[in-house]
Amino acid sequence: MSVTELSAPPAIAPAVERSLSGWGRSSWSRCAVRRPRGAAEVVDALASSARSGRHAIARGAGRSYGDAAQSQGGDVLDMTGLNRVLSIDPQRMLVTAEAGATVGQLMARLSAHGLTLPVVPGTRHVTLGGAIASDIHGKNHHCDGAFARHVTALTLCTPGGEILELTPESDADLFYGTLGGMGLTGVVVEATVRAEPLSSPWVTGDLDRTNGLVETLELLSGHERHRYSVAWLDLLAPGAKMGRAIVSRADPLAPGDAPRPARGRRGVAGSYPGALSRPPLADVPRAFPGALLRPSSVRMFNALHWWAAPRRERGRPLALAPYFFPLDVLGEWNRLYGASGLVQYQFVIPSGREGALERCFALIAERKVPVYLAVFKRFGAAFGGALSFPLEGWTLAIDIPASAPGLGAALRDLDEIVAGSGGRVYLTKDSRMRGDAIEAMYPQLDRFREQQAQIDPEGLLRSDLARRLGLCGAGE
Ligand SMILES: Cc1cc2nc3c(=O)[nH]c(=O)nc-3n(C[C@H](O)[C@H](O)[C@H](O)COP(=O)(O)OP(=O)(O)OC[C@H]3O[C@@H](n4cnc5c(N)ncnc54)[C@H](O)[C@@H]3O)c2cc1C
């Protein structure tokens, strides 16, 4: 046996057959899952799929709600095995990490250098690869744009097995096409992202309880000076109260203003990175009865939630991790929706088309869609690839039990209003749209298909989402 053979890395572990779904647990696929541990294994895994004529797609933490990270009868590359933070450059404020590193992991490592990520989603569990492929947004999109704007370089494994170092200068089309490209241009192996100073592990929050939609829009609109803003909307409130909300706006707290820790307790700064890796307080049990989420109980919950909020509160210090990631305290909360799972429907309506927004809200109320969670916010200018979701306007994300009667028809009608207004539905949350619905929503779709066919002429990369919506150029 030669020395090369002795020191050669072990071959990639064989694929394991699994049923996979997104976070919504509403559409499932049988897939063969491989967990590569380095770029070479990603190349091997893609080559093996190509040889056997099977489709392949990358998967991060599986936090997309729909069917973007699975491929029925195909191969899935579970990227969580590539999860090292490779370097942090505090002077240039850049972090380079493998694609399977999570947002929580990156924030914890950056905090040791007094830095943080400029854009984070509502859960710390998403991976860097998933954040790039969905071009995720946070509560500060109106100030800082989405994740793509802060990515400076990518290492991409192409369907043909090449490893490309991409920057906006080296290949602008492929670089930007990958930002928001839903994993269809290649497998991101590592990436470099701009960080920013972490002024303190606290924000200072203002809360307002509004009485209706007009007041809610006013608080979140053009002259908004806060860096973070988001509203929880009561869409089931009757008449003029519809659109009443709890509007939360916040800004980073200056270091000197951070609350002092109580005596004998761990230091404030010390507790921050800990909060980014803390396990949930409780897990929802496997067989949770979804029937508990009846429309009548949802309506009652919404009303109580609204009444329980203070009318107006100013300058309350809030710890950063629970402020950004409130849902992470409850493990597997998607099981709350029972065996049929949940649909998250998120759309954006362009600024100036507020009439369409009101029609959407009215439709949700008329059809009695049982909306448990409705998160509303304002987006700033669009940036990123052809399939990137955010555009300047208003975005609403609603969680609905997948088994709600009449849901399919109600969402199809909403799709029409959204598309007719020049808006769009967020692909990473979708599990149900049809191909014809998205042509108007993503006017650069043809350009994306061309790019995709160029990089993947054999049609190797396909997710269930891509097949259902016809996102790819070559083949079906
Ligand atoms: C509780 C909760 C809150 C959320 N809040 C927000 C929010 O505030 N804003 C927001 O924008 N989104 C939000 N999301 C959605 C989530 O951020 C995105 O769906 C994100 O893409 C999930 O990342 P992931 O690592 O789980 O990727 P997955 O769900 O595994 O995959 C998502 C997509 O990324 C692709 N992908 C994954 N890894 C790679 C890779 N290495 N190379 C190429 N492609 C890859 C997959 O093919 C797929 O198309 C939330 C989700 C949950 C569950």
The ligand as an ORCA input file, in Angstrom:
! r2SCAN-3c Opt
* xyz 0 1
  C     -38.308     30.177     13.296
  C     -37.838     30.646     11.948
  C     -37.637     31.995     11.749
  C     -37.202     32.455     10.504
  N     -37.012     33.789     10.346
  C     -36.606     34.272      9.148
  C     -36.381     35.655      8.971
  O     -36.551     36.461      9.884
  N     -35.959     36.074      7.748
  C     -35.731     35.200      6.715
  O     -35.348     35.648      5.635
  N     -35.927     33.872      6.870
  C     -36.355     33.401      8.058
  N     -36.547     32.045      8.226
  C     -36.263     31.158      7.087
  C     -34.792     30.711      7.068
  O     -33.937     31.753      7.469
  C     -34.376     30.321      5.644
  O     -35.248     29.381      5.108
  C     -32.947     29.759      5.587
  O     -32.606     29.528      4.242
  C     -32.823     28.445      6.342
  O     -31.469     28.065      6.374
  P     -31.081     26.525      6.518
  O     -29.634     26.444      6.838
  O     -32.001     25.868      7.458
  O     -31.306     26.026      5.031
  P     -32.267     24.869      4.460
  O     -33.638     25.095      4.929
  O     -31.660     23.551      4.745
  O     -32.163     25.198      2.899
  C     -32.747     26.382      2.395
  C     -32.222     26.619      0.959
  O     -30.818     26.836      1.016
  C     -30.141     25.928      0.148
  N     -28.844     25.634      0.776
  C     -28.613     25.260      2.063
  N     -27.285     25.098      2.244
  C     -26.695     25.355      1.061
  C     -25.351     25.333      0.609
  N     -24.316     25.027      1.412
  N     -25.096     25.628     -0.695
  C     -26.104     25.961     -1.541
  N     -27.393     25.997     -1.159
  C     -27.680     25.698      0.129
  C     -31.064     24.739      0.041
  O     -30.824     24.025     -1.171
  C     -32.421     25.417      0.046
  O     -32.727     25.871     -1.242
  C     -36.965     31.536      9.441
  C     -37.161     30.175      9.652
  C     -37.597     29.731     10.899
  C     -37.801     28.255     11.107
*
